């Protein structure tokens, strides 16, 4: 098992992505641009977390965590638009929003742990 797979935040982000991909697959009423952007932003969180965890230098780790956290914010903005357009049920919105909020806090804590 790789180090990043052991992280609680990785498991949360992975679960978030499974939910997002499921929504995007089943909900064809979401604008194709928003679908693509949300998919890329959400996957970016996962991929940058994994890549950053594998870096040796703390500055590199912080850089990838910063990108991952920025992608969380982007995903939340897209989720908010989709919710405002009433394209997902309120329960799904709340679940995803809370998951992104947890991810953001955990990524910030990881970032701070690499500060000198």
Secondary structure as GFF3:
##gff-version 3
##sequence-region A 1 116
A	DSSP	three_ten_helix	3	6	.	.	.	ID=ss1
A	DSSP	alpha_helix	8	26	.	.	.	ID=ss2
A	DSSP	alpha_helix	32	54	.	.	.	ID=ss3
A	DSSP	alpha_helix	58	84	.	.	.	ID=ss4
A	DSSP	alpha_helix	90	113	.	.	.	ID=ss5
###
